Amino acid sequence: MERAGKKTRDIQFFSEKNGGMVCLHSPTARDYAKYLEKQPWVESYEAGAPLSEELYCNISPVGIRGLYFKTSWVSDFLLHFADGRRGIRELVRADNLQKASTVERLEFSKDGRPGRYSSFICGNYARSGKSACTIHTIYEDVLKELVLADIREKAQYAEYDRERLLARIIRMKDKEQHSRVASCEQELKVTAARVHELEKLMQNLYEDKCTGVVPQTVFQTLMQKYETERAQKAAALPELERRVQAQLENRHDADRWAGIIRRYTEITELDETILFELVDRIEVGEARREGNLRICDIKVFYRYVGNVDDALVEERQAV
């Protein structure tokens, strides 16, 4: 959703479903409109549908800047379904869900009216277009309930069988990071050796200059070259050491995650504070049909430990 008003990037698009031109605010919105044109469950749609300011009173002002209540907003799409229902589609990149301004605006899209639905669009598609992914979406309410259920499941596991869960997570992370640790350690070893080699070369060069073996001009050129490279390599050492140490802190990360998530065994509401504390990212696969069911794969990647389901799958297979 965006502020109401004409945009310099407006795109005109002819809609067969609407029988006329529609005005879209971005290439992503244009592609989504083309997607809607092909869907039999969509009767028609409106792009840039205004939100009713009369219904702002339904929105809790907690955590929302006051200026937003004085602003006119439009939703990305208002859909008219073939079965007579209506629903809202807001095109939101997943990585923007960590921005407070995005979360605040979405509250206006959920202004308390029945029949309003907001959904998230694939972040890879929004960033890179068709070359990266397809234009698939998921209802916000559906995603929220699935994430809540996942948090409760992992919280209960961490509360009642903590050590067993942590052992599986650490084993999984060790397996994933073994090659990365080896790579980082090798890079650290090579860089440190090169710094030592350059310092030795600089010392020998100075001695050769003092004994007259190397002319002054050659000395200055080589010394500057060696010192530039030495400074660059030496500056990189702390970061390489930090990366190696970070790869070796699996137990600490797993403990930290378990200590946080076990507080949410009975969680019923999801807000941005909880998301920022627990979740790194959420991956939603493209939906597929199996009979009358619409199915898609959803993976929650938690901060510090990643996708815990992988560890649980390994445990079930081992049992």
C-alpha positions as CSV (number, residue, x, y, z in Angstrom):
1,M,0.0,0.0,0.0
2,E,1.1,3.6,-0.6
3,R,0.1,7.2,0.0
4,A,-2.7,8.3,-2.3
5,G,-1.8,10.5,-5.2
6,K,-0.3,10.3,-8.6
7,K,3.2,8.9,-8.9
8,T,5.9,9.7,-11.4
9,R,6.4,6.0,-12.0
10,D,2.8,5.2,-12.8
11,I,2.2,2.5,-15.4
12,Q,-0.9,2.3,-17.6
13,F,-2.1,-1.2,-18.2
14,F,-5.2,-2.4,-20.2
15,S,-7.3,-4.9,-18.2
16,E,-9.6,-7.2,-20.0
17,K,-11.3,-8.2,-16.7
18,N,-12.0,-4.5,-16.0
19,G,-12.7,-3.6,-19.6
20,G,-10.4,-0.5,-19.5
21,M,-7.1,1.0,-18.4
22,V,-5.8,0.6,-14.9
23,C,-3.0,2.7,-13.3
24,L,-0.2,0.8,-11.5
25,H,2.6,2.1,-9.4
26,S,5.4,-0.4,-10.1
27,P,6.5,-3.1,-12.5
28,T,5.8,-5.6,-9.7
29,A,2.2,-4.4,-9.6
30,R,1.9,-4.7,-13.4
31,D,3.1,-8.3,-13.3
32,Y,0.7,-9.1,-10.5
33,A,-2.1,-7.5,-12.5
34,K,-1.2,-9.8,-15.5
35,Y,-1.3,-12.7,-13.1
36,L,-4.8,-11.7,-11.9
37,E,-6.0,-11.5,-15.6
38,K,-5.4,-15.2,-15.9
39,Q,-7.1,-16.3,-12.7
40,P,-10.7,-17.6,-13.1
41,W,-11.5,-16.9,-9.4
42,V,-11.0,-13.2,-10.0
43,E,-14.0,-11.4,-11.5
44,S,-12.4,-7.9,-11.6
45,Y,-10.0,-5.8,-9.5
46,E,-9.1,-2.3,-8.6
47,A,-5.6,-1.0,-8.4
48,G,-4.8,1.8,-5.9
49,A,-8.2,1.3,-4.1
50,P,-8.5,4.1,-1.4
51,L,-8.8,3.2,2.2
52,S,-11.7,4.8,4.1
53,E,-10.4,7.3,6.6
54,E,-13.7,6.9,8.5
55,L,-12.5,3.5,9.5
56,Y,-9.2,4.6,10.9
57,C,-10.9,4.6,14.3
58,N,-10.8,0.8,14.2
59,I,-7.0,0.9,14.3
60,S,-5.1,0.8,17.6
61,P,-2.7,3.8,17.7
62,V,-0.2,1.8,19.8
63,G,3.2,1.7,18.0
64,I,1.9,3.7,14.9
65,R,3.1,7.2,14.2
66,G,0.4,9.9,14.4
67,L,1.2,11.2,11.0
68,Y,-0.2,8.0,9.4
69,F,-3.6,8.7,10.8
70,K,-3.6,12.0,8.9
71,T,-2.6,10.4,5.6
72,S,-4.7,9.1,2.8
73,W,-3.7,5.6,1.9
74,V,-4.5,3.3,-1.1
75,S,-4.2,-0.5,-1.2
76,D,-2.3,-2.1,-4.0
77,F,-5.3,-4.2,-5.2
78,L,-8.9,-4.7,-4.2
79,L,-10.1,-7.9,-5.7
80,H,-13.7,-8.9,-6.6
81,F,-13.9,-12.6,-6.5
82,A,-16.1,-14.7,-8.8
83,D,-18.0,-16.0,-5.7
84,G,-19.0,-12.5,-4.7
85,R,-16.4,-11.9,-2.0
86,R,-13.9,-9.1,-1.9
87,G,-10.3,-9.1,-0.7
88,I,-7.2,-6.9,-0.4
89,R,-3.8,-7.7,-1.8
90,E,-0.8,-5.7,-0.5
91,L,2.4,-6.5,-2.4
92,V,5.1,-6.6,0.4
93,R,8.6,-7.9,0.1
94,A,9.4,-10.4,2.9
95,D,12.6,-8.5,3.9
96,N,10.5,-5.3,4.3
97,L,8.5,-6.9,7.1
98,Q,11.4,-6.0,9.5
99,K,10.8,-2.3,8.8
100,A,8.5,-0.6,11.3
101,S,7.0,1.6,8.7
102,T,5.8,-1.4,6.6
103,V,4.2,-3.1,9.6
104,E,2.5,0.2,10.6
105,R,1.0,0.7,7.1
106,L,-0.3,-2.9,7.0
107,E,-2.4,-2.1,10.1
108,F,-4.3,0.4,8.0
109,S,-4.9,-2.3,5.4
110,K,-6.5,-4.4,8.1
111,D,-8.9,-1.6,9.1
112,G,-11.5,-3.8,10.6
113,R,-13.8,-4.3,7.6
114,P,-15.0,-7.8,6.9
115,G,-13.9,-9.4,3.7
116,R,-10.5,-7.7,3.6
117,Y,-7.4,-9.9,3.0
118,S,-3.8,-8.9,2.7
119,S,-1.1,-11.2,1.4
120,F,2.7,-11.2,0.9
121,I,4.4,-11.5,-2.5
122,C,7.5,-13.5,-3.1
123,G,10.6,-11.4,-2.1
124,N,12.9,-12.9,-4.7
125,Y,10.4,-12.1,-7.4
126,A,9.9,-8.5,-6.1
127,R,13.7,-7.9,-6.0
128,S,14.8,-9.7,-9.2
129,G,11.7,-10.5,-11.3
130,K,10.9,-13.6,-13.3
131,S,14.5,-14.6,-13.6
132,A,14.6,-15.3,-9.8
133,C,11.2,-16.8,-9.1
134,T,7.5,-16.8,-9.9
135,I,4.9,-14.3,-8.6
136,H,3.4,-16.4,-5.9
137,T,1.6,-15.0,-2.8
138,I,0.3,-16.1,0.6
139,Y,-2.5,-14.7,2.8
140,E,-1.1,-12.7,5.7
141,D,-3.6,-14.4,8.2
142,V,-2.6,-17.9,6.9
143,L,1.1,-17.2,7.2
144,K,0.6,-15.7,10.7
145,E,-1.2,-18.7,12.0
146,L,1.4,-21.1,10.5
147,V,4.3,-19.2,12.1
148,L,2.5,-19.1,15.4
149,A,2.0,-22.8,15.3
150,D,5.6,-23.4,14.4
151,I,6.8,-21.1,17.3
152,R,4.6,-22.9,19.8
153,E,5.8,-26.4,18.6
154,K,9.5,-25.4,18.9
155,A,8.9,-23.6,22.2
156,Q,7.2,-26.7,23.7
157,Y,10.1,-28.9,22.5
158,A,12.6,-26.5,24.0
159,E,10.7,-26.4,27.3
160,Y,10.2,-30.1,27.8
161,D,13.1,-31.8,26.0
162,R,15.7,-29.0,25.8
163,E,18.9,-31.0,25.8
164,R,17.8,-33.5,23.2
165,L,16.7,-30.7,20.9
166,L,19.9,-28.7,21.4
167,A,22.0,-31.8,20.6
168,R,20.2,-32.3,17.3
169,I,20.5,-28.6,16.4
170,I,24.3,-28.5,17.2
171,R,24.8,-31.7,15.2
172,M,23.0,-30.3,12.3
173,K,24.8,-27.0,12.4
174,D,28.2,-28.7,12.8
175,K,27.4,-30.7,9.7
176,E,26.4,-27.6,7.8
177,Q,29.3,-25.5,8.9
178,H,32.2,-28.0,8.8
179,S,33.2,-27.0,5.3
180,R,32.7,-23.3,6.1
181,V,34.9,-23.5,9.2
182,A,37.6,-25.3,7.2
183,S,37.4,-22.6,4.5
184,C,37.6,-19.8,7.0
185,E,40.5,-21.4,8.9
186,Q,42.4,-21.9,5.6
187,E,41.9,-18.3,4.6
188,L,43.0,-17.1,8.0
189,K,46.1,-19.3,7.8
190,V,47.0,-18.1,4.3
191,T,46.5,-14.4,5.2
192,A,48.5,-14.6,8.4
193,A,51.3,-16.3,6.6
194,R,51.3,-13.7,3.9
195,V,51.5,-10.9,6.5
196,H,54.5,-12.5,8.1
197,E,56.1,-13.0,4.6
198,L,55.6,-9.4,3.7
199,E,57.1,-8.2,7.0
200,K,60.1,-10.3,6.3
201,L,60.4,-9.0,2.7
202,M,60.2,-5.4,4.0
203,Q,63.0,-6.1,6.5
204,N,65.2,-7.7,3.9
205,L,64.5,-4.8,1.4
206,Y,65.5,-2.2,4.0
207,E,68.8,-4.1,4.7
208,D,69.5,-4.3,1.0
209,K,68.9,-0.6,0.6
210,C,71.3,0.2,3.5
211,T,74.0,-1.9,2.0
212,G,73.5,-0.4,-1.4
213,V,72.3,-3.5,-3.1
214,V,68.9,-1.9,-3.9
215,P,68.8,1.7,-5.3
216,Q,66.7,4.3,-3.4
217,T,64.0,4.5,-6.2
218,V,63.5,0.8,-6.3
219,F,63.4,0.6,-2.5
220,Q,60.6,3.2,-2.3
221,T,58.5,1.6,-5.0
222,L,58.8,-1.9,-3.5
223,M,58.4,-0.8,0.1
224,Q,55.2,1.1,-0.8
225,K,53.8,-2.0,-2.6
226,Y,54.7,-4.3,0.2
227,E,53.3,-2.0,2.9
228,T,50.0,-1.5,1.0
229,E,49.4,-5.2,0.7
230,R,50.6,-5.9,4.3
231,A,48.2,-3.2,5.6
232,Q,45.3,-4.7,3.7
233,K,46.0,-8.3,4.8
234,A,46.5,-7.2,8.4
235,A,43.2,-5.3,8.4
236,A,41.4,-8.4,7.2
237,L,42.8,-10.7,10.0
238,P,40.4,-9.6,12.8
239,E,37.4,-10.2,10.6
240,L,38.7,-13.6,9.6
241,E,39.3,-14.5,13.2
242,R,35.8,-13.3,14.1
243,R,34.3,-15.5,11.4
244,V,36.2,-18.6,12.5
245,Q,35.1,-18.0,16.1
246,A,31.5,-17.4,15.1
247,Q,31.4,-20.7,13.2
248,L,32.5,-22.4,16.4
249,E,29.9,-21.0,18.7
250,N,27.1,-23.4,17.8
251,R,26.4,-24.4,21.4
252,H,26.2,-20.8,22.6
253,D,23.8,-19.9,19.7
254,A,21.6,-22.9,20.4
255,D,21.4,-22.1,24.1
256,R,20.5,-18.5,23.4
257,W,17.7,-19.5,21.0
258,A,16.3,-22.1,23.4
259,G,16.3,-19.6,26.2
260,I,14.3,-17.1,24.1
261,I,11.8,-19.4,22.4
262,R,10.8,-21.4,25.5
263,R,8.9,-18.3,26.7
264,Y,6.4,-18.7,23.9
265,T,4.8,-22.2,24.5
266,E,1.3,-20.6,24.8
267,I,1.7,-17.7,22.3
268,T,-1.5,-16.6,20.6
269,E,-0.6,-13.3,19.1
270,L,2.3,-12.4,16.8
271,D,3.7,-8.9,16.7
272,E,6.8,-7.3,15.3
273,T,8.8,-7.4,18.6
274,I,8.4,-11.2,18.7
275,L,9.3,-11.6,15.0
276,F,12.4,-9.5,15.4
277,E,13.5,-11.4,18.4
278,L,12.9,-14.9,17.0
279,V,12.7,-15.0,13.2
280,D,15.5,-14.4,10.7
281,R,13.4,-15.1,7.6
282,I,10.4,-17.1,6.3
283,E,10.6,-19.0,3.0
284,V,7.3,-19.8,1.3
285,G,7.3,-22.1,-1.7
286,E,5.1,-21.9,-4.7
287,A,1.7,-23.4,-4.2
288,R,0.7,-26.7,-5.9
289,R,-2.5,-28.5,-6.3
290,E,-3.1,-32.0,-4.9
291,G,-6.7,-32.8,-5.6
292,N,-8.9,-30.1,-4.1
293,L,-6.1,-28.9,-1.8
294,R,-3.7,-26.0,-2.3
295,I,-0.3,-26.9,-0.8
296,C,2.9,-25.0,-0.4
297,D,6.1,-25.6,1.7
298,I,6.8,-23.0,4.4
299,K,10.1,-22.9,6.4
300,V,10.7,-20.7,9.4
301,F,14.4,-19.8,9.8
302,Y,15.1,-18.7,13.4
303,R,17.8,-16.4,14.6
304,Y,20.9,-18.1,15.8
305,V,19.9,-21.7,14.7
306,G,18.2,-21.5,11.3
307,N,15.5,-24.0,10.2
308,V,14.9,-26.3,13.2
309,D,12.7,-28.6,11.2
310,D,15.8,-30.0,9.6
311,A,17.2,-31.1,13.0
312,L,13.8,-32.7,14.0
313,V,13.6,-34.6,10.7
314,E,17.0,-36.1,11.3
315,E,16.0,-37.1,14.8
316,R,12.8,-38.8,13.5
317,Q,14.7,-40.6,10.9
318,A,17.2,-41.8,13.5
319,V,14.5,-43.2,15.8
